[in-house]
Amino acid sequence: MAKSCKGLAMELVKCLSESHCIKVEKKSYKECAGQKSPSVPEKCVGLRETYYMCKHNQVDMTARIRGNKGY
């Protein structure tokens, strides 16, 4: 795991572990992170999307090939 996304991943795990989905429904982290239900707080959903974009931007080579825009 890249270091730049590690903090987001840890925050997501912490948020999910405190959610109703993990504590009461006894589902796995993968199941809770993948669903959009009332048992998963909006904060966790936002962290999940931010983490996804972090990982996506590390893999996406478009900006590296074309260079930075606006310079």
C-alpha positions as CSV (number, residue, x, y, z in Angstrom):
1,M,0.0,0.0,0.0
2,A,1.3,3.4,-0.9
3,K,2.1,5.6,2.0
4,S,0.1,8.6,0.7
5,C,-3.2,6.6,0.9
6,K,-2.4,4.7,4.1
7,G,-3.9,7.4,6.4
8,L,-7.1,7.3,4.5
9,A,-7.3,3.6,4.7
10,M,-6.8,3.6,8.5
11,E,-9.4,6.3,8.9
12,L,-11.9,4.2,6.8
13,V,-11.2,1.1,8.9
14,K,-11.7,3.1,12.1
15,C,-14.9,4.6,10.9
16,L,-16.3,1.3,9.7
17,S,-15.3,-0.5,13.0
18,E,-17.4,2.1,14.9
19,S,-20.4,1.7,12.5
20,H,-23.7,-0.2,13.2
21,C,-22.9,-2.5,10.3
22,I,-19.8,-4.0,12.0
23,K,-20.9,-3.8,15.6
24,V,-24.5,-5.0,15.4
25,E,-25.0,-6.7,12.1
26,K,-21.6,-8.5,12.4
27,K,-20.7,-8.1,8.7
28,S,-17.2,-8.1,7.3
29,Y,-15.3,-4.8,6.5
30,K,-15.5,-5.6,2.8
31,E,-19.3,-6.1,2.9
32,C,-19.8,-2.9,4.9
33,A,-17.5,-0.8,2.7
34,G,-19.1,-2.0,-0.5
35,Q,-22.7,-1.2,0.4
36,K,-24.7,2.0,0.7
37,S,-27.1,1.4,3.5
38,P,-28.3,3.4,6.5
39,S,-26.1,1.3,8.8
40,V,-23.0,2.8,7.2
41,P,-22.5,6.5,8.1
42,E,-22.1,9.1,5.4
43,K,-18.7,9.9,6.8
44,C,-17.5,6.4,6.0
45,V,-19.0,6.5,2.5
46,G,-17.1,9.8,1.9
47,L,-13.9,8.3,3.2
48,R,-14.4,5.3,0.9
49,E,-14.8,7.5,-2.1
50,T,-11.8,9.6,-1.2
51,Y,-9.7,6.5,-0.7
52,Y,-10.8,5.1,-4.1
53,M,-9.8,8.4,-5.8
54,C,-6.4,8.4,-4.0
55,K,-5.7,4.9,-5.3
56,H,-7.0,5.6,-8.7
57,N,-4.8,8.7,-9.1
58,Q,-1.7,6.7,-8.2
59,V,-2.4,4.2,-11.0
60,D,-3.6,6.8,-13.6
61,M,-0.7,7.7,-15.8
62,T,-2.6,10.3,-17.9
63,A,-1.4,13.3,-15.9
64,R,2.1,12.1,-15.8
65,I,2.2,11.5,-19.6
66,R,0.5,14.8,-20.6
67,G,2.2,16.9,-17.9
68,N,0.6,19.3,-15.5
69,K,-2.0,21.7,-16.9
70,G,-2.0,25.4,-16.2
71,Y,1.8,26.0,-16.3
